[in-house]
Amino acid sequence: MNSYKVKEENVSLEYYTQGKGEDIIICIHGHGRDVNDFLFLEKRNRKLILLVLPHHGKSFFPEHRVENNPLTIDEFDRLFQKILDRESINRFNFIGFSQGGRFVLTLLPLYQSRIKTVHLISPDGMDNDSFYNRASRNKFARKLFKSWENNPESFIKFARIGLKLKLIRPKVFAFIQLFASNKEVFKRASITWRGFRKIRPTISSIALAIETNNFSFKIIMGKYDQVIRTKQAIEFLIQLEKPNALEEIACGHDFF
């Protein structure tokens, strides 16, 4: 693979290219994952553009901006456009997994006439009013998470209380334990949760884009996924009037 970087003031975005051809697939990975997840898509006459989200790889977003000046879709879009221009991309297929799905959904209306297909794998961003998303917009909640970054064990204790009160499902608690068991991993989770809070897909804009351009749109969910559940995808697709766009496979959240 070849690695490149685009920059916009104090933010930079790393991306990789793999293969050659007119069939272009742009992929955005999930939280804590890397671009290698999408190499299974490699095929003759196909070119993969693999974006690296901020706080991963060599992509850079200033930590001092996370609280008061978080990343916006306009800022991310300017970087995205630079990639399209550099790679001379006109039309493309779009794929996003988990956190990457949030970015795909938010960019989708901006590039609707250039999109050929969209495949989202257990995407984040389907419900802006979920507790997870609403909490990220609460200053006190963000301050609390920041205080846990250097002591994630305290977060596990807090989550265990939620488990006992049945506010947190057992499998979600297991997922929390996995993330919070490593200080570096937990800090990145906290920073992206706080710093990506303004990346918010708009259902009405997505629905109109799909209806107007009639491109293929599919969501793939894990049957046993307790992080992002199939129920969320069903409700989301009903709002898009695309109830048949769901495919469910027998796995959890970690597809790869």
N, C-alpha and C positions, 0 to 999 in steps of 0.2 A: 504493500500500500504506500501511497505517497501522502505526506502530511503537509498541510498548508495552514496559514493563519490570516484572518482579516481583522482589522482594528477600527474602532470608532472611539476617538478620544481615549478614555482610560479603560475601555472594555475591549477585550479581544476574544475571538472565537476560533478555535482550532477545528479543522475538518480534514477528513481523509478521502481520497478517491481510490477506487478499485475497479479495474476493468475499463473497457472501451465499448462504445456503441451508442446508438440513438435511443435505446430504451434506458431512460434515466430513472433511478429510484433514489429519493432522498430520505434518509433514515435518521431518527433522533432517538437515542437510547434512554433507558430508565435511570432512576436515581441509583448511584453506586455501581452502575454497570459501565461497560465500555463498548466501543464500536464493533468489536469482534463478534458481538451477538448477531450481527446482520450478515456476516460473511457467507452464511448458508444460501444467501440469495444470489451469490455470484454465478454468472452464466455467460456463455459466449454472446457477444454483441450487446452486452448490458453493462452500464456504468453505474456504480454505486457512489453516492455522495453521503458520507457518514459524518454527521455533525456531533461535536463534543460540547455538552452543556457547560455553562459556567460552574466553577468549583469542581470540575472534573478535568483530567488530562492537563493540557497546557492552555485551556481556555481560562480567561481571567476576568474577574469582577471584583472591584475593591471592597474589602470587608467593611471599611468604614462607611460605605454607602448603604449597607444592608438595611439599617433601621430607618434612616431619614430620607434616603433617595434610592429606593429599590429599583431593580431592573423593570423596564416597561416594554410592552410589545413594540412600540415605535422604535425604541433603541435596538431591540433584537432584530426587528425587521430590516433596519438599515444594514446590519451585518449580514443578514440572510441575502439581501439583494446584492451585496458585494460578491457573495459566493456565486449567485446565479450569473452575474455579469462576468466574473472571472472565468467561469467554466462554460460560458456561452450556452446557458440552459434556457430553453423556451418553455417546453411542456415537460411535465415530470409526474411520477407516481410518488405518493407521500406515505411514509410509514412511521408510526411512533409507538413506543412502548412505555407504559406507566407514566412517569413524569414527562417523558418526551411527548406523550399523547396530548398533554396540556398545551404544549407549544404548537403542535400540529393543528389542534382545534382552533387555537387563537389566530394562527396565520392563515388558516383555510379561507376565510372570506376575502382576504387581501389578495389571494392568488387564484381565485376560483376559476377564472377563464384559462388558467395555465395548467390546472390539475387534471390528470387523466384518471387516477384512482386514489382512494384513501383506504388504508388498512390500519386500524388502531388496535393494539394489543393491550388489554386491561388498562385503558387510558385513565389518567388522572384528569380532573377538570370537567367532568360531566355534571357536577353539582356544585355551583358556587356557594350555595347556602348550607352545605354540609357543616357539621361541627368543626371538622378539620380545617375547612377553608375559612369559616367565619372567625375561628380562633386566631388564624394568622393575621387577621385584620384588627385584632384587639391588642392594643399597646401593652396592657398588663400581661397578657398571655405570652407575648413575644419576649417581654422582659424576664418572665419566669423561665422560659426555655433557655434564654441566654445565660441565666444564672446556673442552669444545669449543665452547660457545655463542658465545664471543667469538673463536674461531679455528676456524671450520668447515673451513678448508683441511686442518687436521690430521686431521679425521674422514675427508675424502676420501682422504688418504694411507693411513689405516688400512684403509679399505674397499678400496683398490686392492691391498693385501696380501692381503686376503680373496679378491679376484678372482683373483689369481695362484695362490693355493692352492686355487682352485676351491671355496671355501666360500661364495662369493657369485656368483649368476648374472649374466651380462653385462647383462641388462635391468634387474636390480635395482640394479646398480652405476650404470647410466645414471640411474635414478630417484633414487639417492642424490646423484649429482652435481647433478641439477636442484634438489633441496631445499637442498643444502649450498652452492650457489653464491651464495646470498643470506643474509647474516647474520641478518636479521630473520626470514626464513622458517624458517631452521634452528632459531633459538631457539624459535619457536613450536612447531615439531615436537618439540623436546626437552622443552619444558615440558608439552605435552599428553601425550606419551608417559610422562613421569614422574608427572604430576599426575592422570591418568585411570586409574592402575594398579589402583585398587580397584573400578572399574566392570567387573565380571566376570559375564557371563551364566552361568546354571546350566542345563546341558542337560536334566537331569531335570525341572526346574521348567517349562522351555519345552515339553518333550514332553507333560507332563501337562496344561498349559494348553491346548495345541492339541487334544489328545484329548478333554478335557472339554467344550470350548466349540465345537469343530468349525468354527472360522473359516478362511477361505481364507489360506494361507500359501505364499508364493513367494519364491525367491531367484533373482535375475537376475545372471549373471556374464558377464564379457568373455572371449571365447575366447582372446585374446592377452594377458590380464592377467597380468603377472609379479609384481605387488605382492601381491595376494590371488588365489590361483589356484583354478581350478574344482575341482581335486582336493580342496581344503579344504572346499568347499561339498558335494561328494559325500559325503565322510566325515561331515560334520556332519549332513546329511540322513539318512544311514543310521542314525545314532544317534537321530534324531528319529522314525525309521520313516516318513519322508516322502520316499522316493527320487525320486518323480515331481514334486517341487515345484521342480525346477531348470529354468531357461531360460537358454540360452547364446546370446549374440549376437556378431557379428564386430566386436569393438573391444578396446581395451586397458583400463587402469584408469580413464582419464579419459573416462567416459561422456558428459560434458556438453561 
